[in-house]
């Protein structure tokens, strides 16, 4: 199921969400302009290397700030076209509603903290390996966790493949996001129980989702109050 929109209008321009998407795209364009050696050096420097973070967690006071910084910088690096297109599509569909509830700055903090939590969970599960992890998936998983708490019955438009054709149908968010999380959970358990790694930071998805779900709980009342505002006040504004 590929989400392409939702029937959940907002009343504010999602400036932070658009900015996050723009930064990710600009960084990816920079990535693909690099030579292979340069790209590898970029990822080794700014991606999350679990071995480094594992050591930093053991001695957080003495750990270099650059190691902690990779928990943020890694969120803006991507491994290929499918990686960034999929991530940005999910962020485009679900991020604006969370930004409306949290405000521009609050949403930015929520997004980054979800991504940091996702990175730490992945590090703890994977252990001190030297392979860098990159991508916005953990932070976006936090957005999905918040969305399913606040808007479980919002209608999500998805592309549904049927043989060689794609059909557009509307499905409640609880089904779209719930099915996504079930897949991540069983993939994650499969990674734990198998000798081979999947190449995907599945536990970052799970960690980010749970972080977003928990972080949004204090704002449920705010979201409900916003839903009670009459529809004729639903014009866009800053």
HELIX and SHEET records of a PDB file:
HELIX    1   1 UNK A   15  UNK A   33  1                                  19    
HELIX    2   2 UNK A   36  UNK A   46  1                                  11    
HELIX    3   3 UNK A   50  UNK A   58  1                                   9    
HELIX    4   4 UNK A   65  UNK A   73  1                                   9    
HELIX    5   5 UNK A   74  UNK A   76  5                                   3    
HELIX    6   6 UNK A   81  UNK A  102  1                                  22    
HELIX    7   7 UNK A  104  UNK A  126  1                                  23    
HELIX    8   8 UNK A  137  UNK A  150  1                                  14    
HELIX    9   9 UNK A  173  UNK A  193  1                                  21    
HELIX   10  10 UNK A  202  UNK A  215  1                                  14    
HELIX   11  11 UNK A  217  UNK A  219  5                                   3    
HELIX   12  12 UNK A  220  UNK A  227  1                                   8    
HELIX   13  13 UNK A  231  UNK A  233  5                                   3    
SHEET    1   A 3 UNK A   2  UNK A   6  0                                        
SHEET    2   A 3 UNK A 155  UNK A 162 -1                                        
SHEET    3   A 3 UNK A 165  UNK A 172 -1                                        
SHEET    1   B 2 UNK A  48  UNK A  49  0                                        
SHEET    2   B 2 UNK A 132  UNK A 133 -1                                        
END                                                                             
